[in-house]
Amino acid sequence: MNKKLNAHGRNAGAPGFTLIEVLVAIAIVALGMSAVLGALSSSASTVSYLKDRTFAEWVGLNQIANMRLQMQQQQLPPVGNSTGEIDYAGRSWHWRQEITATQVLGIERIDVKVRPAEIKAGDDNGWFVTVSGIAGDAIAPPNGTTPMWGSGQTPNGQNPPGQDGLGAPAPTPPPTQTPTPSPTPTPGTPGRGALQ
């Protein structure tokens, strides 16, 4: 039996891959898998961060709502800073609230910064979110009417004369025209669709 051998000492006609080809293929697959795993890990950490950020925002909004509910009628919350911790969604959260006066008499601004309690940082660092709101007594007392914001309507529900409800003069409708019927062709009349 006379067999031809190639440079690697194998039969020239034998099917299969060399060791180098297999190692290169494994290296390519490993690089691709590491890229996929890196993308999945990054996506998972982003989802976790966004979940924590959402919970932090809810904690801040709840703190503003609690401040408004605790206000006595015709009494503004005291201007200044306060801090606290709260358990929410199975985690402890640290919040810092700052109440400042505004240029509008009777209105104060409430800023609440929130971060997880396990993050230890200064007063200006490490906050996940800052939520803002207002509180005050510079509003009219309730009188039983619901305002229609942006509608331009008066409290009795009627538009002012010449107004379309949006504050602009109402357009004048075009005059109505009665359509005139076109004459019907008579059978056998030349030039009017009759056969000749």
BELKA-V159630 format. One record per residue. N is the residue number from 1. RES is the residue in three letters. SS is DSSP state (@ for helix, = for strand, . for the rest). PHI is phi in whole degrees, -180 to 180 (* if undefined). NEAR is the number of other C-alpha atoms within 10 Angstrom. Layout:
n->N res->RES ss->SS phi->PHI near->NEAR
n->N res->RES ss->SS phi->PHI near->NEAR
This chain:
n->1 res->MET ss->. phi->* near->3
n->2 res->ASN ss->. phi->-110 near->4
n->3 res->LYS ss->. phi->-108 near->9
n->4 res->LYS ss->. phi->-89 near->10
n->5 res->LEU ss->= phi->-110 near->12
n->6 res->ASN ss->. phi->-89 near->10
n->7 res->ALA ss->. phi->-66 near->7
n->8 res->HIS ss->. phi->-92 near->8
n->9 res->GLY ss->. phi->83 near->8
n->10 res->ARG ss->. phi->-107 near->13
n->11 res->ASN ss->= phi->-64 near->12
n->12 res->ALA ss->. phi->-65 near->12
n->13 res->GLY ss->. phi->-97 near->10
n->14 res->ALA ss->. phi->-77 near->8
n->15 res->PRO ss->. phi->-77 near->8
n->16 res->GLY ss->. phi->135 near->8
n->17 res->PHE ss->. phi->-110 near->8
n->18 res->THR ss->. phi->-82 near->10
n->19 res->LEU ss->@ phi->-63 near->9
n->20 res->ILE ss->@ phi->-63 near->9
n->21 res->GLU ss->@ phi->-62 near->11
n->22 res->VAL ss->@ phi->-66 near->12
n->23 res->LEU ss->@ phi->-65 near->11
n->24 res->VAL ss->@ phi->-64 near->11
n->25 res->ALA ss->@ phi->-64 near->11
n->26 res->ILE ss->@ phi->-65 near->12
n->27 res->ALA ss->@ phi->-63 near->12
n->28 res->ILE ss->@ phi->-66 near->11
n->29 res->VAL ss->@ phi->-63 near->12
n->30 res->ALA ss->@ phi->-64 near->12
n->31 res->LEU ss->@ phi->-64 near->11
n->32 res->GLY ss->@ phi->-63 near->12
n->33 res->MET ss->@ phi->-65 near->12
n->34 res->SER ss->@ phi->-67 near->11
n->35 res->ALA ss->@ phi->-66 near->12
n->36 res->VAL ss->@ phi->-65 near->12
n->37 res->LEU ss->@ phi->-65 near->12
n->38 res->GLY ss->@ phi->-64 near->12
n->39 res->ALA ss->@ phi->-65 near->11
n->40 res->LEU ss->@ phi->-65 near->12
n->41 res->SER ss->@ phi->-65 near->12
n->42 res->SER ss->@ phi->-63 near->12
n->43 res->SER ss->@ phi->-65 near->12
n->44 res->ALA ss->@ phi->-66 near->12
n->45 res->SER ss->@ phi->-70 near->11
n->46 res->THR ss->@ phi->-66 near->12
n->47 res->VAL ss->@ phi->-63 near->12
n->48 res->SER ss->@ phi->-64 near->12
n->49 res->TYR ss->@ phi->-64 near->13
n->50 res->LEU ss->@ phi->-66 near->13
n->51 res->LYS ss->@ phi->-63 near->12
n->52 res->ASP ss->@ phi->-64 near->18
n->53 res->ARG ss->@ phi->-65 near->18
n->54 res->THR ss->@ phi->-64 near->14
n->55 res->PHE ss->@ phi->-61 near->21
n->56 res->ALA ss->@ phi->-63 near->26
n->57 res->GLU ss->@ phi->-66 near->20
n->58 res->TRP ss->@ phi->-64 near->16
n->59 res->VAL ss->@ phi->-62 near->26
n->60 res->GLY ss->@ phi->-63 near->27
n->61 res->LEU ss->@ phi->-65 near->18
n->62 res->ASN ss->@ phi->-65 near->13
n->63 res->GLN ss->@ phi->-65 near->22
n->64 res->ILE ss->@ phi->-65 near->20
n->65 res->ALA ss->@ phi->-63 near->13
n->66 res->ASN ss->@ phi->-62 near->11
n->67 res->MET ss->@ phi->-62 near->14
n->68 res->ARG ss->@ phi->-66 near->17
n->69 res->LEU ss->@ phi->-70 near->10
n->70 res->GLN ss->@ phi->-82 near->9
n->71 res->MET ss->. phi->-67 near->15
n->72 res->GLN ss->. phi->-83 near->10
n->73 res->GLN ss->. phi->-61 near->9
n->74 res->GLN ss->. phi->62 near->9
n->75 res->GLN ss->. phi->-133 near->11
n->76 res->LEU ss->. phi->-86 near->17
n->77 res->PRO ss->. phi->-68 near->19
n->78 res->PRO ss->. phi->-68 near->12
n->79 res->VAL ss->. phi->-72 near->13
n->80 res->GLY ss->= phi->146 near->11
n->81 res->ASN ss->= phi->-113 near->13
n->82 res->SER ss->= phi->-148 near->11
n->83 res->THR ss->= phi->-133 near->12
n->84 res->GLY ss->= phi->-173 near->11
n->85 res->GLU ss->= phi->-130 near->15
n->86 res->ILE ss->= phi->-145 near->14
n->87 res->ASP ss->= phi->-94 near->12
n->88 res->TYR ss->= phi->-150 near->12
n->89 res->ALA ss->. phi->57 near->11
n->90 res->GLY ss->. phi->73 near->6
n->91 res->ARG ss->= phi->-146 near->12
n->92 res->SER ss->= phi->-91 near->13
n->93 res->TRP ss->= phi->-124 near->21
n->94 res->HIS ss->= phi->-106 near->21
n->95 res->TRP ss->= phi->-127 near->22
n->96 res->ARG ss->= phi->-132 near->19
n->97 res->GLN ss->= phi->-113 near->22
n->98 res->GLU ss->= phi->-126 near->16
n->99 res->ILE ss->= phi->-110 near->20
n->100 res->THR ss->= phi->-127 near->16
n->101 res->ALA ss->= phi->-76 near->19
n->102 res->THR ss->. phi->-109 near->11
n->103 res->GLN ss->. phi->-76 near->7
n->104 res->VAL ss->. phi->-91 near->9
n->105 res->LEU ss->. phi->-63 near->10
n->106 res->GLY ss->. phi->93 near->15
n->107 res->ILE ss->= phi->-124 near->18
n->108 res->GLU ss->= phi->-126 near->22
n->109 res->ARG ss->= phi->-98 near->17
n->110 res->ILE ss->= phi->-117 near->23
n->111 res->ASP ss->= phi->-115 near->20
n->112 res->VAL ss->= phi->-121 near->26
n->113 res->LYS ss->= phi->-104 near->24
n->114 res->VAL ss->= phi->-135 near->27
n->115 res->ARG ss->= phi->-151 near->27
n->116 res->PRO ss->= phi->-62 near->21
n->117 res->ALA ss->. phi->-65 near->16
n->118 res->GLU ss->. phi->-75 near->10
n->119 res->ILE ss->. phi->-86 near->12
n->120 res->LYS ss->. phi->-99 near->12
n->121 res->ALA ss->. phi->-150 near->11
n->122 res->GLY ss->. phi->-74 near->8
n->123 res->ASP ss->. phi->-69 near->9
n->124 res->ASP ss->. phi->-109 near->7
n->125 res->ASN ss->. phi->-127 near->10
n->126 res->GLY ss->. phi->82 near->14
n->127 res->TRP ss->. phi->-76 near->21
n->128 res->PHE ss->. phi->-76 near->17
n->129 res->VAL ss->= phi->-144 near->20
n->130 res->THR ss->= phi->-128 near->17
n->131 res->VAL ss->= phi->-112 near->18
n->132 res->SER ss->= phi->-120 near->16
n->133 res->GLY ss->= phi->-155 near->15
n->134 res->ILE ss->= phi->-129 near->15
n->135 res->ALA ss->= phi->-147 near->20
n->136 res->GLY ss->= phi->166 near->19
n->137 res->ASP ss->. phi->-121 near->16
n->138 res->ALA ss->. phi->-89 near->13
n->139 res->ILE ss->. phi->-128 near->8
n->140 res->ALA ss->. phi->-72 near->6
n->141 res->PRO ss->. phi->-68 near->7
n->142 res->PRO ss->. phi->-65 near->7
n->143 res->ASN ss->. phi->-126 near->6
n->144 res->GLY ss->. phi->89 near->6
n->145 res->THR ss->. phi->-103 near->8
n->146 res->THR ss->. phi->-102 near->8
n->147 res->PRO ss->. phi->-68 near->12
n->148 res->MET ss->. phi->-104 near->12
n->149 res->TRP ss->. phi->-58 near->8
n->150 res->GLY ss->. phi->78 near->9
n->151 res->SER ss->. phi->-89 near->13
n->152 res->GLY ss->. phi->75 near->18
n->153 res->GLN ss->= phi->-87 near->18
n->154 res->THR ss->. phi->-81 near->12
n->155 res->PRO ss->. phi->-57 near->11
n->156 res->ASN ss->. phi->-82 near->7
n->157 res->GLY ss->. phi->89 near->12
n->158 res->GLN ss->. phi->-98 near->11
n->159 res->ASN ss->= phi->-75 near->16
n->160 res->PRO ss->. phi->-61 near->13
n->161 res->PRO ss->. phi->-56 near->9
n->162 res->GLY ss->. phi->76 near->12
n->163 res->GLN ss->= phi->-112 near->15
n->164 res->ASP ss->. phi->-98 near->15
n->165 res->GLY ss->. phi->98 near->19
n->166 res->LEU ss->. phi->-116 near->13
n->167 res->GLY ss->. phi->90 near->14
n->168 res->ALA ss->. phi->-106 near->10
n->169 res->PRO ss->= phi->-59 near->12
n->170 res->ALA ss->. phi->-71 near->12
n->171 res->PRO ss->. phi->-70 near->9
n->172 res->THR ss->. phi->-81 near->7
n->173 res->PRO ss->. phi->-69 near->6
n->174 res->PRO ss->. phi->-68 near->6
n->175 res->PRO ss->. phi->-64 near->6
n->176 res->THR ss->. phi->-80 near->6
n->177 res->GLN ss->. phi->-117 near->6
n->178 res->THR ss->. phi->-89 near->6
n->179 res->PRO ss->. phi->-68 near->6
n->180 res->THR ss->. phi->-96 near->6
n->181 res->PRO ss->. phi->-70 near->6
n->182 res->SER ss->. phi->-83 near->6
n->183 res->PRO ss->. phi->-67 near->6
n->184 res->THR ss->. phi->-86 near->7
n->185 res->PRO ss->. phi->-70 near->12
n->186 res->THR ss->. phi->-93 near->10
n->187 res->PRO ss->. phi->-62 near->10
n->188 res->GLY ss->. phi->89 near->11
n->189 res->THR ss->. phi->-85 near->11
n->190 res->PRO ss->. phi->-66 near->11
n->191 res->GLY ss->. phi->82 near->9
n->192 res->ARG ss->. phi->-120 near->11
n->193 res->GLY ss->. phi->90 near->11
n->194 res->ALA ss->. phi->-86 near->11
n->195 res->LEU ss->. phi->-77 near->9
n->196 res->GLN ss->. phi->-118 near->7
